[in-house]
Amino acid sequence: MNYWLFKSEPSTWSWDQQVAKGEAGEEWDGVRNYQARNFMRQMKLGDRGFFYHSQKEKAVVGIVEICAEAHPDSTTDDDRWDCVDIRAIAPLPRAVPLDQIKANAALAEMPLVKSPRLSVQPVTEDQWQEICAMAGLTD
């Protein structure tokens, strides 16, 4: 299994909206960055991701799962752009704010810290475990 992070402005698409989509999930559409698109093309069914609220909140708030692998983005006729579908799995017991992520030396190499504008990012297994621990998730 691989791990990812999906950034969204809550005013555009929030965690609550993602949860409301239920088991069917929703396309992670509208991404117009080649690197982010290429990451989505690597995703497999069952991969997990963090749902991150950007702008004011700036925090990881939930866990999602890939429920459909890369396919053409329905919001454009341009065949260069693909997306995946994700579904909400669970909210985090406590949100993990960006300032705490930046303050954690174990997360210094995380793309969220080094390339904060990228909307879809890989997360290593160690980074995943660290953020889950910070959020109060236990095995």
Number of C-alpha atoms within 10 A of each C-alpha: 9 16 21 23 22 21 23 19 16 17 9 7 13 18 21 12 13 19 18 14 13 13 12 13 21 20 22 21 17 14 18 13 12 12 14 18 22 16 15 24 16 12 22 18 16 16 16 24 25 29 27 28 24 21 12 8 15 18 21 26 21 25 22 26 22 25 22 19 18 23 15 16 20 15 13 12 9 10 10 11 22 26 26 24 21 29 24 27 18 15 18 19 13 15 20 22 18 19 11 13 21 16 11 13 10 13 21 14 14 18 17 22 15 12 11 14 12 16 20 27 24 22 21 15 12 11 18 20 15 16 21 22 13 19 19 12 13 8 5
